[in-house]
Amino acid sequence: MPFQVFLSHSYKDQETVAAIHDQLEASGINVWTSEQHPEPGRQLSDKILEAIRQSDALVVLLTETSSVSQYVHQEIGAALLAKKSVLPLATFDVPPERLGMLAGIEYVRVDLDNPSAGVAVLSGSLQKRRDSKQQQELAIALMLVGLLLLMALSAQSD
Protein backbone atom coordinates (compact mmCIF):
# COMPACT_ATOMS: atom_id res chain seq x y z
CA MET A 1 0.00 0.00 0.00
CA PRO A 2 1.55 3.38 -0.97
CA PHE A 3 2.50 5.89 1.69
CA GLN A 4 -0.04 8.73 1.69
CA VAL A 5 -0.29 12.04 3.51
CA PHE A 6 -3.31 14.26 3.92
CA LEU A 7 -2.39 17.90 3.24
CA SER A 8 -4.41 20.22 5.47
CA HIS A 9 -4.47 23.84 4.33
CA SER A 10 -6.52 26.93 3.59
CA TYR A 11 -7.98 27.24 0.10
CA LYS A 12 -6.43 30.72 0.03
CA ASP A 13 -2.94 29.16 -0.08
CA GLN A 14 -3.42 27.22 -3.33
CA GLU A 15 -0.18 28.34 -4.98
CA THR A 16 1.95 27.16 -2.06
CA VAL A 17 -0.14 24.00 -1.67
CA ALA A 18 0.50 23.15 -5.32
CA ALA A 19 4.27 23.60 -4.85
CA ILE A 20 4.27 21.44 -1.71
CA HIS A 21 2.13 18.79 -3.41
CA ASP A 22 4.40 18.61 -6.44
CA GLN A 23 7.62 18.45 -4.42
CA LEU A 24 6.32 15.71 -2.12
CA GLU A 25 4.91 13.69 -5.03
CA ALA A 26 8.28 13.99 -6.82
CA SER A 27 9.93 12.45 -3.74
CA GLY A 28 7.59 9.44 -3.84
CA ILE A 29 5.01 10.56 -1.26
CA ASN A 30 1.33 10.37 -2.29
CA VAL A 31 -0.46 13.58 -1.29
CA TRP A 32 -4.22 13.83 -0.79
CA THR A 33 -6.02 17.17 -1.04
CA SER A 34 -9.76 17.66 -1.24
CA GLU A 35 -9.44 19.75 -4.41
CA GLN A 36 -7.91 16.86 -6.30
CA HIS A 37 -10.65 14.42 -5.31
CA PRO A 38 -13.99 16.03 -6.13
CA GLU A 39 -17.08 14.02 -5.21
CA PRO A 40 -20.12 16.18 -5.97
CA GLY A 41 -23.01 15.46 -3.65
CA ARG A 42 -20.88 13.84 -0.95
CA GLN A 43 -20.69 15.34 2.52
CA LEU A 44 -17.31 17.12 2.60
CA SER A 45 -16.66 16.35 6.28
CA ASP A 46 -17.20 12.61 5.67
CA LYS A 47 -14.83 12.66 2.71
CA ILE A 48 -12.13 14.47 4.69
CA LEU A 49 -12.42 12.23 7.75
CA GLU A 50 -12.16 9.13 5.57
CA ALA A 51 -9.10 10.53 3.79
CA ILE A 52 -7.44 11.31 7.13
CA ARG A 53 -8.13 7.76 8.38
CA GLN A 54 -6.68 6.27 5.19
CA SER A 55 -3.57 8.45 5.28
CA ASP A 56 -0.36 7.56 7.07
CA ALA A 57 0.19 11.11 8.32
CA LEU A 58 -1.24 14.61 8.16
CA VAL A 59 0.88 17.47 6.86
CA VAL A 60 -0.54 20.84 7.80
CA LEU A 61 0.45 24.10 6.13
CA LEU A 62 0.03 26.75 8.81
CA THR A 63 -0.14 30.23 7.34
CA GLU A 64 -1.66 33.41 8.69
CA THR A 65 -4.91 32.32 7.02
CA SER A 66 -4.96 28.60 7.85
CA SER A 67 -3.78 29.04 11.44
CA VAL A 68 -7.13 30.66 12.29
CA SER A 69 -9.24 28.24 10.22
CA GLN A 70 -11.61 26.10 12.26
CA TYR A 71 -11.53 23.46 9.52
CA VAL A 72 -7.75 23.15 9.62
CA HIS A 73 -7.76 22.81 13.41
CA GLN A 74 -10.56 20.22 13.18
CA GLU A 75 -8.50 18.22 10.67
CA ILE A 76 -5.53 18.35 13.07
CA GLY A 77 -7.77 17.14 15.90
CA ALA A 78 -9.19 14.33 13.74
CA ALA A 79 -5.68 13.20 12.80
CA LEU A 80 -4.51 13.23 16.42
CA LEU A 81 -7.64 11.31 17.47
CA ALA A 82 -6.91 8.74 14.74
CA LYS A 83 -3.35 8.47 16.14
CA LYS A 84 -1.81 9.82 12.93
CA SER A 85 1.47 11.69 12.91
CA VAL A 86 0.98 15.41 12.34
CA LEU A 87 3.82 17.24 10.64
CA PRO A 88 3.40 21.02 10.57
CA LEU A 89 4.87 23.41 8.04
CA ALA A 90 4.54 26.90 9.52
CA THR A 91 5.20 30.18 7.79
CA PHE A 92 7.30 32.80 9.55
CA ASP A 93 4.28 35.02 10.22
CA VAL A 94 2.47 32.40 12.33
CA PRO A 95 3.06 33.06 16.03
CA PRO A 96 3.51 29.99 18.28
CA GLU A 97 0.27 30.73 20.15
CA ARG A 98 -1.68 29.92 16.97
CA LEU A 99 -0.41 26.34 16.87
CA GLY A 100 -3.31 25.18 19.02
CA MET A 101 -3.13 21.42 19.61
CA LEU A 102 0.29 21.42 17.95
CA ALA A 103 1.93 23.41 20.74
CA GLY A 104 5.08 21.55 21.72
CA ILE A 105 5.31 19.59 18.45
CA GLU A 106 8.42 20.26 16.40
CA TYR A 107 7.61 21.98 13.13
CA VAL A 108 9.36 23.16 9.99
CA ARG A 109 9.36 26.84 9.08
CA VAL A 110 8.55 27.48 5.44
CA ASP A 111 8.89 30.58 3.27
CA LEU A 112 5.78 31.11 1.13
CA ASP A 113 7.88 32.70 -1.63
CA ASN A 114 10.26 29.74 -1.73
CA PRO A 115 8.85 26.69 0.08
CA SER A 116 11.39 24.23 -1.39
CA ALA A 117 13.87 24.23 1.51
CA GLY A 118 11.22 23.65 4.17
CA VAL A 119 9.44 21.02 2.09
CA ALA A 120 12.77 19.21 1.55
CA VAL A 121 13.15 18.83 5.33
CA LEU A 122 9.56 17.57 5.58
CA SER A 123 10.08 15.22 2.63
CA GLY A 124 13.11 13.62 4.29
CA SER A 125 11.08 12.94 7.44
CA LEU A 126 8.20 11.48 5.44
CA GLN A 127 10.52 9.25 3.41
CA LYS A 128 11.93 7.79 6.65
CA ARG A 129 8.38 7.11 7.85
CA ARG A 130 7.49 5.53 4.50
CA ASP A 131 10.58 3.31 4.57
CA SER A 132 9.79 2.22 8.14
CA LYS A 133 6.20 1.36 7.15
CA GLN A 134 7.44 -0.67 4.18
CA GLN A 135 9.87 -2.60 6.40
CA GLN A 136 7.06 -3.37 8.87
CA GLU A 137 4.78 -4.54 6.06
CA LEU A 138 7.54 -6.78 4.67
CA ALA A 139 8.21 -8.29 8.10
CA ILE A 140 4.50 -9.05 8.55
CA ALA A 141 4.30 -10.61 5.07
CA LEU A 142 7.34 -12.80 5.78
CA MET A 143 5.87 -13.94 9.11
CA LEU A 144 2.62 -14.87 7.38
CA VAL A 145 4.46 -16.84 4.71
CA GLY A 146 6.41 -18.64 7.43
CA LEU A 147 3.20 -19.42 9.31
CA LEU A 148 1.57 -20.78 6.15
CA LEU A 149 4.61 -22.97 5.46
CA LEU A 150 4.52 -24.33 9.01
CA MET A 151 0.82 -25.08 8.65
CA ALA A 152 1.41 -26.85 5.33
CA LEU A 153 4.27 -28.92 6.75
CA SER A 154 2.20 -29.77 9.80
CA ALA A 155 -0.71 -30.89 7.60
CA GLN A 156 1.61 -33.09 5.52
CA SER A 157 3.03 -34.84 8.57
CA ASP A 158 -0.45 -35.76 9.85
HUQUINOR-V914374 format. One record per run of one state. SS is the DSSP state (~ for helix, > for strand, _ for the rest). FROM is the first residue (numbers start at 1). LEN is the number of residues. If there is no record, write none. Layout:
# HUQUINOR-V914374
SS_FROM_LEN ; SS_FROM_LEN
This chain:
# HUQUINOR-V914374
__1_3 ; >_4_5 ; __9_2 ; ~_11_16 ; __27_3 ; >_30_3 ; __33_1 ; ~_34_3 ; __37_7 ; ~_44_11 ; __55_2 ; >_57_6 ; __63_3 ; ~_66_3 ; __69_1 ; ~_70_12 ; __82_3 ; >_85_7 ; __92_4 ; ~_96_7 ; __103_5 ; >_108_4 ; __112_2 ; >_114_1 ; __115_1 ; ~_116_42 ; __158_1
